[in-house]
Amino acid sequence: MSKSVPSLKILVAEDDPHLGEALRGFLREKGHKVDLARNGAEALSLLKRRHYSLVLTDLVMPEADGLEVLRLAREQDPATLVVIMTGHASLESAVQATREGAYDYLRKPFNLRELDIAVANAARLLHLKAENLHLLKKLHELTAKLEDLQTNQQVSEPPAPTPTQASEAHPLTFIPWRFPLAWETESAHPGDLERLLGLYKDNLLTEREFQILKQRLLI
């Protein structure tokens, strides 16, 4: 089994015993796990009891044809890929198989190289789908965690006071040029009065603001 081609669980439905055994042996040599159904009814029975990633089915078989096998395989798991094999190929049968959801269509007699390519392509497609689902799951988990963190942060942080609320508590809180006020420090710096007077002389303080700050500094 090539490292680039994942191993698959495959069902081969083929009523020709020689071809069926040849297909099973070839696919097992490639590293796949393969079950062989020798008619349509046996294929339907296996599909009801087991899961397959890929189904290779003859179109014309006794007891149930390949389209019935295709329908049940897709019903059991829409992700299952189905390849139709037939020696009675026609445009009509190809169109019908495609409409029923067939992944590929092999015309008999086909060589093992054609089969190998079809199975390898199916394996890579299934692997990519599985990877995409895994990545989407991780993305959803990370998105959920991020939303939880944002919610918790919003709950833990008190809302910022509005300018009106803040100004009611401290009338000069939102003066953009202000220096730390006396009540915001352990003690007023001896030079604070001189700085305050300088701001007033430079017309950076109104009379009312100067008196309020002066009183605060002297408390």
C-alpha positions in Angstrom: 0.0 0.0 0.0 1.4 3.3 -1.1 1.7 5.8 1.8 -0.2 8.3 -0.4 -3.2 6.0 -0.8 -5.1 5.2 2.4 -6.4 1.7 3.1 -10.1 1.2 2.4 -12.9 -1.2 3.4 -14.2 -2.4 0.1 -17.1 -4.5 -1.1 -16.8 -6.2 -4.5 -20.1 -7.4 -5.9 -19.4 -9.5 -9.0 -21.3 -12.6 -10.2 -18.4 -13.8 -12.4 -16.5 -16.0 -9.8 -13.1 -15.7 -11.6 -13.3 -11.9 -12.0 -14.5 -11.5 -8.5 -11.6 -13.5 -7.0 -9.2 -11.7 -9.2 -10.4 -8.3 -8.0 -10.4 -9.3 -4.4 -6.9 -10.6 -4.6 -5.6 -7.6 -6.4 -7.2 -5.1 -4.0 -5.9 -7.1 -0.9 -2.4 -7.0 -2.3 -2.8 -3.2 -2.4 -3.5 -3.2 1.3 -7.3 -2.9 1.3 -9.8 -4.9 3.3 -12.1 -6.6 0.8 -15.3 -8.6 1.0 -16.7 -10.4 -2.1 -20.4 -10.8 -2.8 -21.2 -13.3 -5.6 -24.6 -11.8 -6.5 -26.8 -8.8 -5.8 -28.7 -10.3 -2.8 -25.4 -11.2 -1.1 -24.1 -7.7 -1.7 -27.3 -6.1 -0.2 -27.0 -8.4 2.9 -23.4 -7.4 3.5 -24.3 -3.7 3.1 -26.9 -4.0 5.8 -24.4 -5.6 8.3 -21.2 -3.8 7.5 -19.8 -0.4 6.6 -17.8 0.1 3.4 -15.9 3.1 2.2 -16.0 1.9 -1.4 -18.3 -0.5 -3.3 -17.3 -2.0 -6.7 -20.4 -3.5 -8.2 -21.3 -5.2 -11.5 -24.3 -3.5 -13.1 -26.0 -6.8 -14.2 -26.3 -9.5 -11.5 -28.8 -12.1 -10.5 -31.2 -11.4 -7.6 -30.4 -7.7 -7.5 -28.7 -5.4 -10.0 -25.9 -2.9 -9.5 -28.3 0.0 -9.2 -30.0 -1.6 -6.3 -26.6 -2.1 -4.6 -25.8 1.5 -5.4 -29.0 2.8 -3.8 -28.7 0.8 -0.6 -25.0 1.7 -0.2 -25.9 5.4 -0.5 -28.8 5.0 1.8 -26.7 3.3 4.4 -24.0 6.0 4.2 -24.1 8.9 1.7 -20.3 9.2 2.1 -19.8 5.7 0.6 -18.4 5.8 -3.0 -19.7 3.4 -5.6 -18.0 2.4 -8.8 -20.2 0.6 -11.4 -18.6 -2.1 -13.5 -20.4 -3.4 -16.6 -19.9 -5.2 -19.9 -23.2 -3.8 -21.1 -22.1 -0.2 -21.2 -24.3 2.3 -22.8 -24.8 6.1 -22.5 -28.2 5.4 -20.9 -26.8 3.2 -18.2 -23.9 5.6 -17.5 -26.3 8.5 -17.2 -28.6 6.5 -14.9 -25.8 5.3 -12.7 -24.4 8.9 -12.4 -27.9 10.2 -11.5 -28.2 7.6 -8.8 -24.9 8.8 -7.3 -22.2 6.6 -8.8 -18.7 7.9 -8.2 -17.2 6.2 -11.3 -18.0 3.9 -14.2 -15.7 1.1 -15.5 -16.4 -0.6 -18.8 -15.6 -4.2 -19.1 -13.1 -5.5 -20.0 -11.0 -3.1 -18.0 -7.4 -3.7 -17.0 -6.0 -3.6 -13.5 -4.3 -0.3 -14.1 -7.7 1.4 -14.7 -9.1 -0.2 -11.5 -6.0 0.8 -9.5 -6.5 4.5 -10.6 -10.2 4.5 -9.8 -9.6 3.0 -6.3 -6.7 5.3 -5.6 -8.7 8.4 -6.6 -11.6 7.2 -4.4 -9.2 6.7 -1.5 -7.7 10.1 -1.8 -11.1 11.8 -2.1 -12.3 10.0 1.1 -9.2 10.9 2.9 -9.6 14.6 2.0 -13.2 14.6 3.1 -12.2 13.0 6.4 -9.5 15.7 6.9 -11.9 18.5 6.0 -14.4 17.2 8.6 -11.7 17.0 11.2 -10.5 20.5 10.5 -14.1 21.8 10.6 -14.7 20.1 13.9 -11.5 21.8 15.3 -12.6 25.1 13.9 -16.0 24.9 15.6 -14.3 23.9 18.9 -11.9 26.8 18.7 -14.7 29.2 17.8 -16.8 28.0 20.7 -13.8 28.4 23.1 -13.2 31.9 21.8 -16.8 32.9 22.3 -16.7 31.5 25.8 -13.6 33.5 26.6 -15.2 36.7 25.2 -18.4 36.1 27.2 -16.5 35.4 30.4 -14.4 38.5 29.9 -17.5 40.7 29.4 -19.1 39.3 32.5 -16.0 39.7 34.7 -15.2 43.2 33.6 -17.5 45.9 35.1 -18.9 48.3 32.5 -16.8 51.4 32.1 -18.5 54.5 33.7 -20.0 57.0 31.4 -18.6 60.5 31.3 -21.7 61.7 33.2 -21.3 59.1 36.0 -17.6 59.7 36.3 -18.0 63.5 36.4 -20.5 63.1 39.2 -18.0 61.2 41.3 -15.0 63.4 40.4 -15.9 66.7 38.6 -12.4 67.0 37.2 -11.8 63.4 36.2 -12.1 64.1 32.4 -9.9 67.3 32.3 -7.4 66.0 29.7 -4.4 67.9 31.0 -5.0 67.1 34.7 -2.2 65.8 37.0 -2.8 63.3 39.8 -5.1 64.9 42.4 -4.4 65.0 46.1 -7.0 62.4 46.9 -5.5 60.0 44.3 -2.1 59.9 46.0 -0.9 59.2 49.5 -0.1 62.9 50.0 0.1 66.0 47.9 3.6 67.0 46.6 4.9 70.2 48.1 5.2 71.7 44.7 1.6 71.0 43.7 0.3 74.4 44.8 3.0 76.1 42.8 2.2 74.0 39.7 -1.5 74.8 40.2 -0.8 78.5 40.5 1.3 78.3 37.3 -1.5 76.7 35.4 -3.9 79.3 36.6 -1.6 82.2 35.6 -1.2 80.6 32.1 -5.0 80.7 31.8 -5.2 76.9 31.7 -7.5 76.9 34.7 -10.7 78.9 35.3 -11.1 80.7 38.6 -13.6 78.0 39.7 -11.3 75.1 38.8 -8.4 76.8 40.5 -10.3 77.2 43.7 -11.6 73.6 43.7 -8.1 72.2 43.1 -6.6 74.5 45.7 -9.1 73.4 48.3 -8.4 69.7 47.5 -4.7 70.1 47.8 -5.1 71.8 51.2 -7.3 69.0 52.7 
